[in-house]
Amino acid sequence: MINIPKDIVDRIFQQGTEETPVEACGYLAGKDSVVTKMYQMTNIDKSEIHFSLDPAEQFKVLKDSRSLGLDLIAIYHTHPETPARPSEEDIKLAYDPDIAYVIASLAENTKAIKGFTIINGKLSNVEIKVS
């Protein structure tokens, strides 16, 4: 389970709305599966169907989170037009088995957020608790 404060969830949806039709993305950091910090990042692919994080921004996030004693808990991204579940593209591009993938859907004005682990192409649900 990942506990995400409501204000951070709201900011993910706000970023997604502002960046639509491109998928918005970033990192969620904290301790013991409790998110305390959101790192909004740039989708350098500017794509509506997948995202790639900017390597320079990733380095800065890693440096900042370590300096604060935080762990990177999840990579998040939005689906502007599709449900909050990993697409084939998401599964293919999932490279880190040690992090959760959080997907926020903006499809049809319904805000849904779900979490997953993706290991060797296999999905597992991760419960998201919004507090």
C-alpha positions in Angstrom: 0.0 0.0 0.0 1.1 3.5 -0.8 -0.4 6.4 1.3 -0.6 9.6 -0.8 -1.8 12.9 0.8 -4.9 14.3 -1.0 -3.1 17.6 -1.8 -0.4 15.6 -3.8 -3.1 13.6 -5.6 -4.8 16.9 -6.5 -1.5 18.3 -7.8 -1.0 15.2 -10.0 -4.4 15.7 -11.5 -3.8 19.4 -11.9 -0.5 18.7 -13.7 -2.2 16.2 -15.9 -4.9 18.6 -16.8 -2.4 21.4 -17.6 -0.3 19.1 -19.8 -3.1 17.3 -21.6 -2.9 15.8 -24.2 0.6 14.9 -23.3 1.1 12.4 -20.4 2.3 14.2 -17.3 4.9 12.5 -15.1 7.1 12.6 -12.1 8.3 10.9 -8.9 6.7 10.4 -5.5 9.1 10.3 -2.5 8.7 9.6 1.2 9.4 7.0 3.8 7.8 3.6 4.6 5.3 3.9 1.7 4.0 7.3 2.9 4.5 9.9 0.2 5.6 13.3 1.5 7.0 14.9 -1.6 6.0 15.1 -5.3 8.6 15.9 -8.0 6.9 17.2 -11.1 9.0 16.3 -14.2 9.1 16.8 -17.9 7.9 14.2 -20.4 10.7 14.7 -22.8 8.9 12.6 -25.5 5.9 15.0 -25.4 3.8 11.9 -26.1 0.1 11.2 -25.6 0.7 7.4 -25.2 3.9 7.2 -23.2 6.4 9.2 -21.2 10.2 9.5 -20.7 11.7 11.3 -17.8 14.4 13.9 -18.4 17.7 12.3 -17.2 19.0 15.6 -15.9 15.8 16.1 -13.9 16.1 12.5 -12.6 19.6 13.2 -11.3 18.4 16.3 -9.5 15.4 14.4 -8.0 17.7 11.6 -6.8 20.1 14.1 -5.2 17.3 16.2 -3.5 15.4 13.1 -2.2 18.6 11.6 -0.8 19.6 15.0 0.9 16.1 14.9 2.6 16.4 11.3 3.6 13.5 10.3 1.4 13.1 7.2 -0.7 11.7 7.2 -4.3 8.4 5.3 -3.8 6.8 5.6 -7.2 6.9 7.0 -10.7 3.6 8.6 -11.6 2.1 9.5 -14.9 -1.3 10.5 -16.3 -3.5 8.9 -18.9 -5.4 11.8 -20.5 -7.8 9.6 -22.5 -7.5 6.0 -21.1 -8.2 4.3 -17.8 -5.8 4.1 -14.8 -4.2 0.9 -15.8 -0.8 0.2 -17.5 -0.9 0.2 -21.3 1.1 -2.2 -23.3 3.5 0.7 -23.8 3.7 1.2 -20.1 4.5 -2.4 -19.5 7.1 -2.6 -22.2 8.9 0.6 -20.9 8.7 -0.3 -17.2 12.4 -0.6 -16.3 12.5 -0.6 -12.5 11.2 -3.6 -10.5 11.8 -1.9 -7.2 9.4 1.1 -7.7 5.7 1.4 -8.0 4.0 2.9 -11.0 1.1 5.2 -10.2 -1.3 6.1 -13.0 -3.9 8.9 -12.8 -6.6 8.8 -15.4 -8.3 11.9 -16.7 -10.6 10.0 -19.1 -14.1 11.2 -19.4 -13.6 13.7 -16.5 -13.4 10.8 -14.0 -10.4 11.1 -11.7 -9.1 7.6 -10.9 -5.7 6.8 -9.5 -4.2 3.3 -9.2 -0.9 1.8 -8.4 1.0 -1.2 -9.8 4.3 -3.0 -9.8 5.6 -4.2 -13.1 8.2 -6.9 -13.0 9.2 -8.8 -16.1 6.0 -7.8 -17.8 3.8 -9.0 -14.9 1.4 -6.6 -13.2 0.5 -6.6 -9.5 -1.9 -4.1 -8.0 -0.6 -1.8 -5.3 -3.3 -0.3 -3.1 -3.4 3.5 -3.0 -4.7 5.2 0.1 -5.5 8.9 -0.3 -5.4 10.6 3.1 
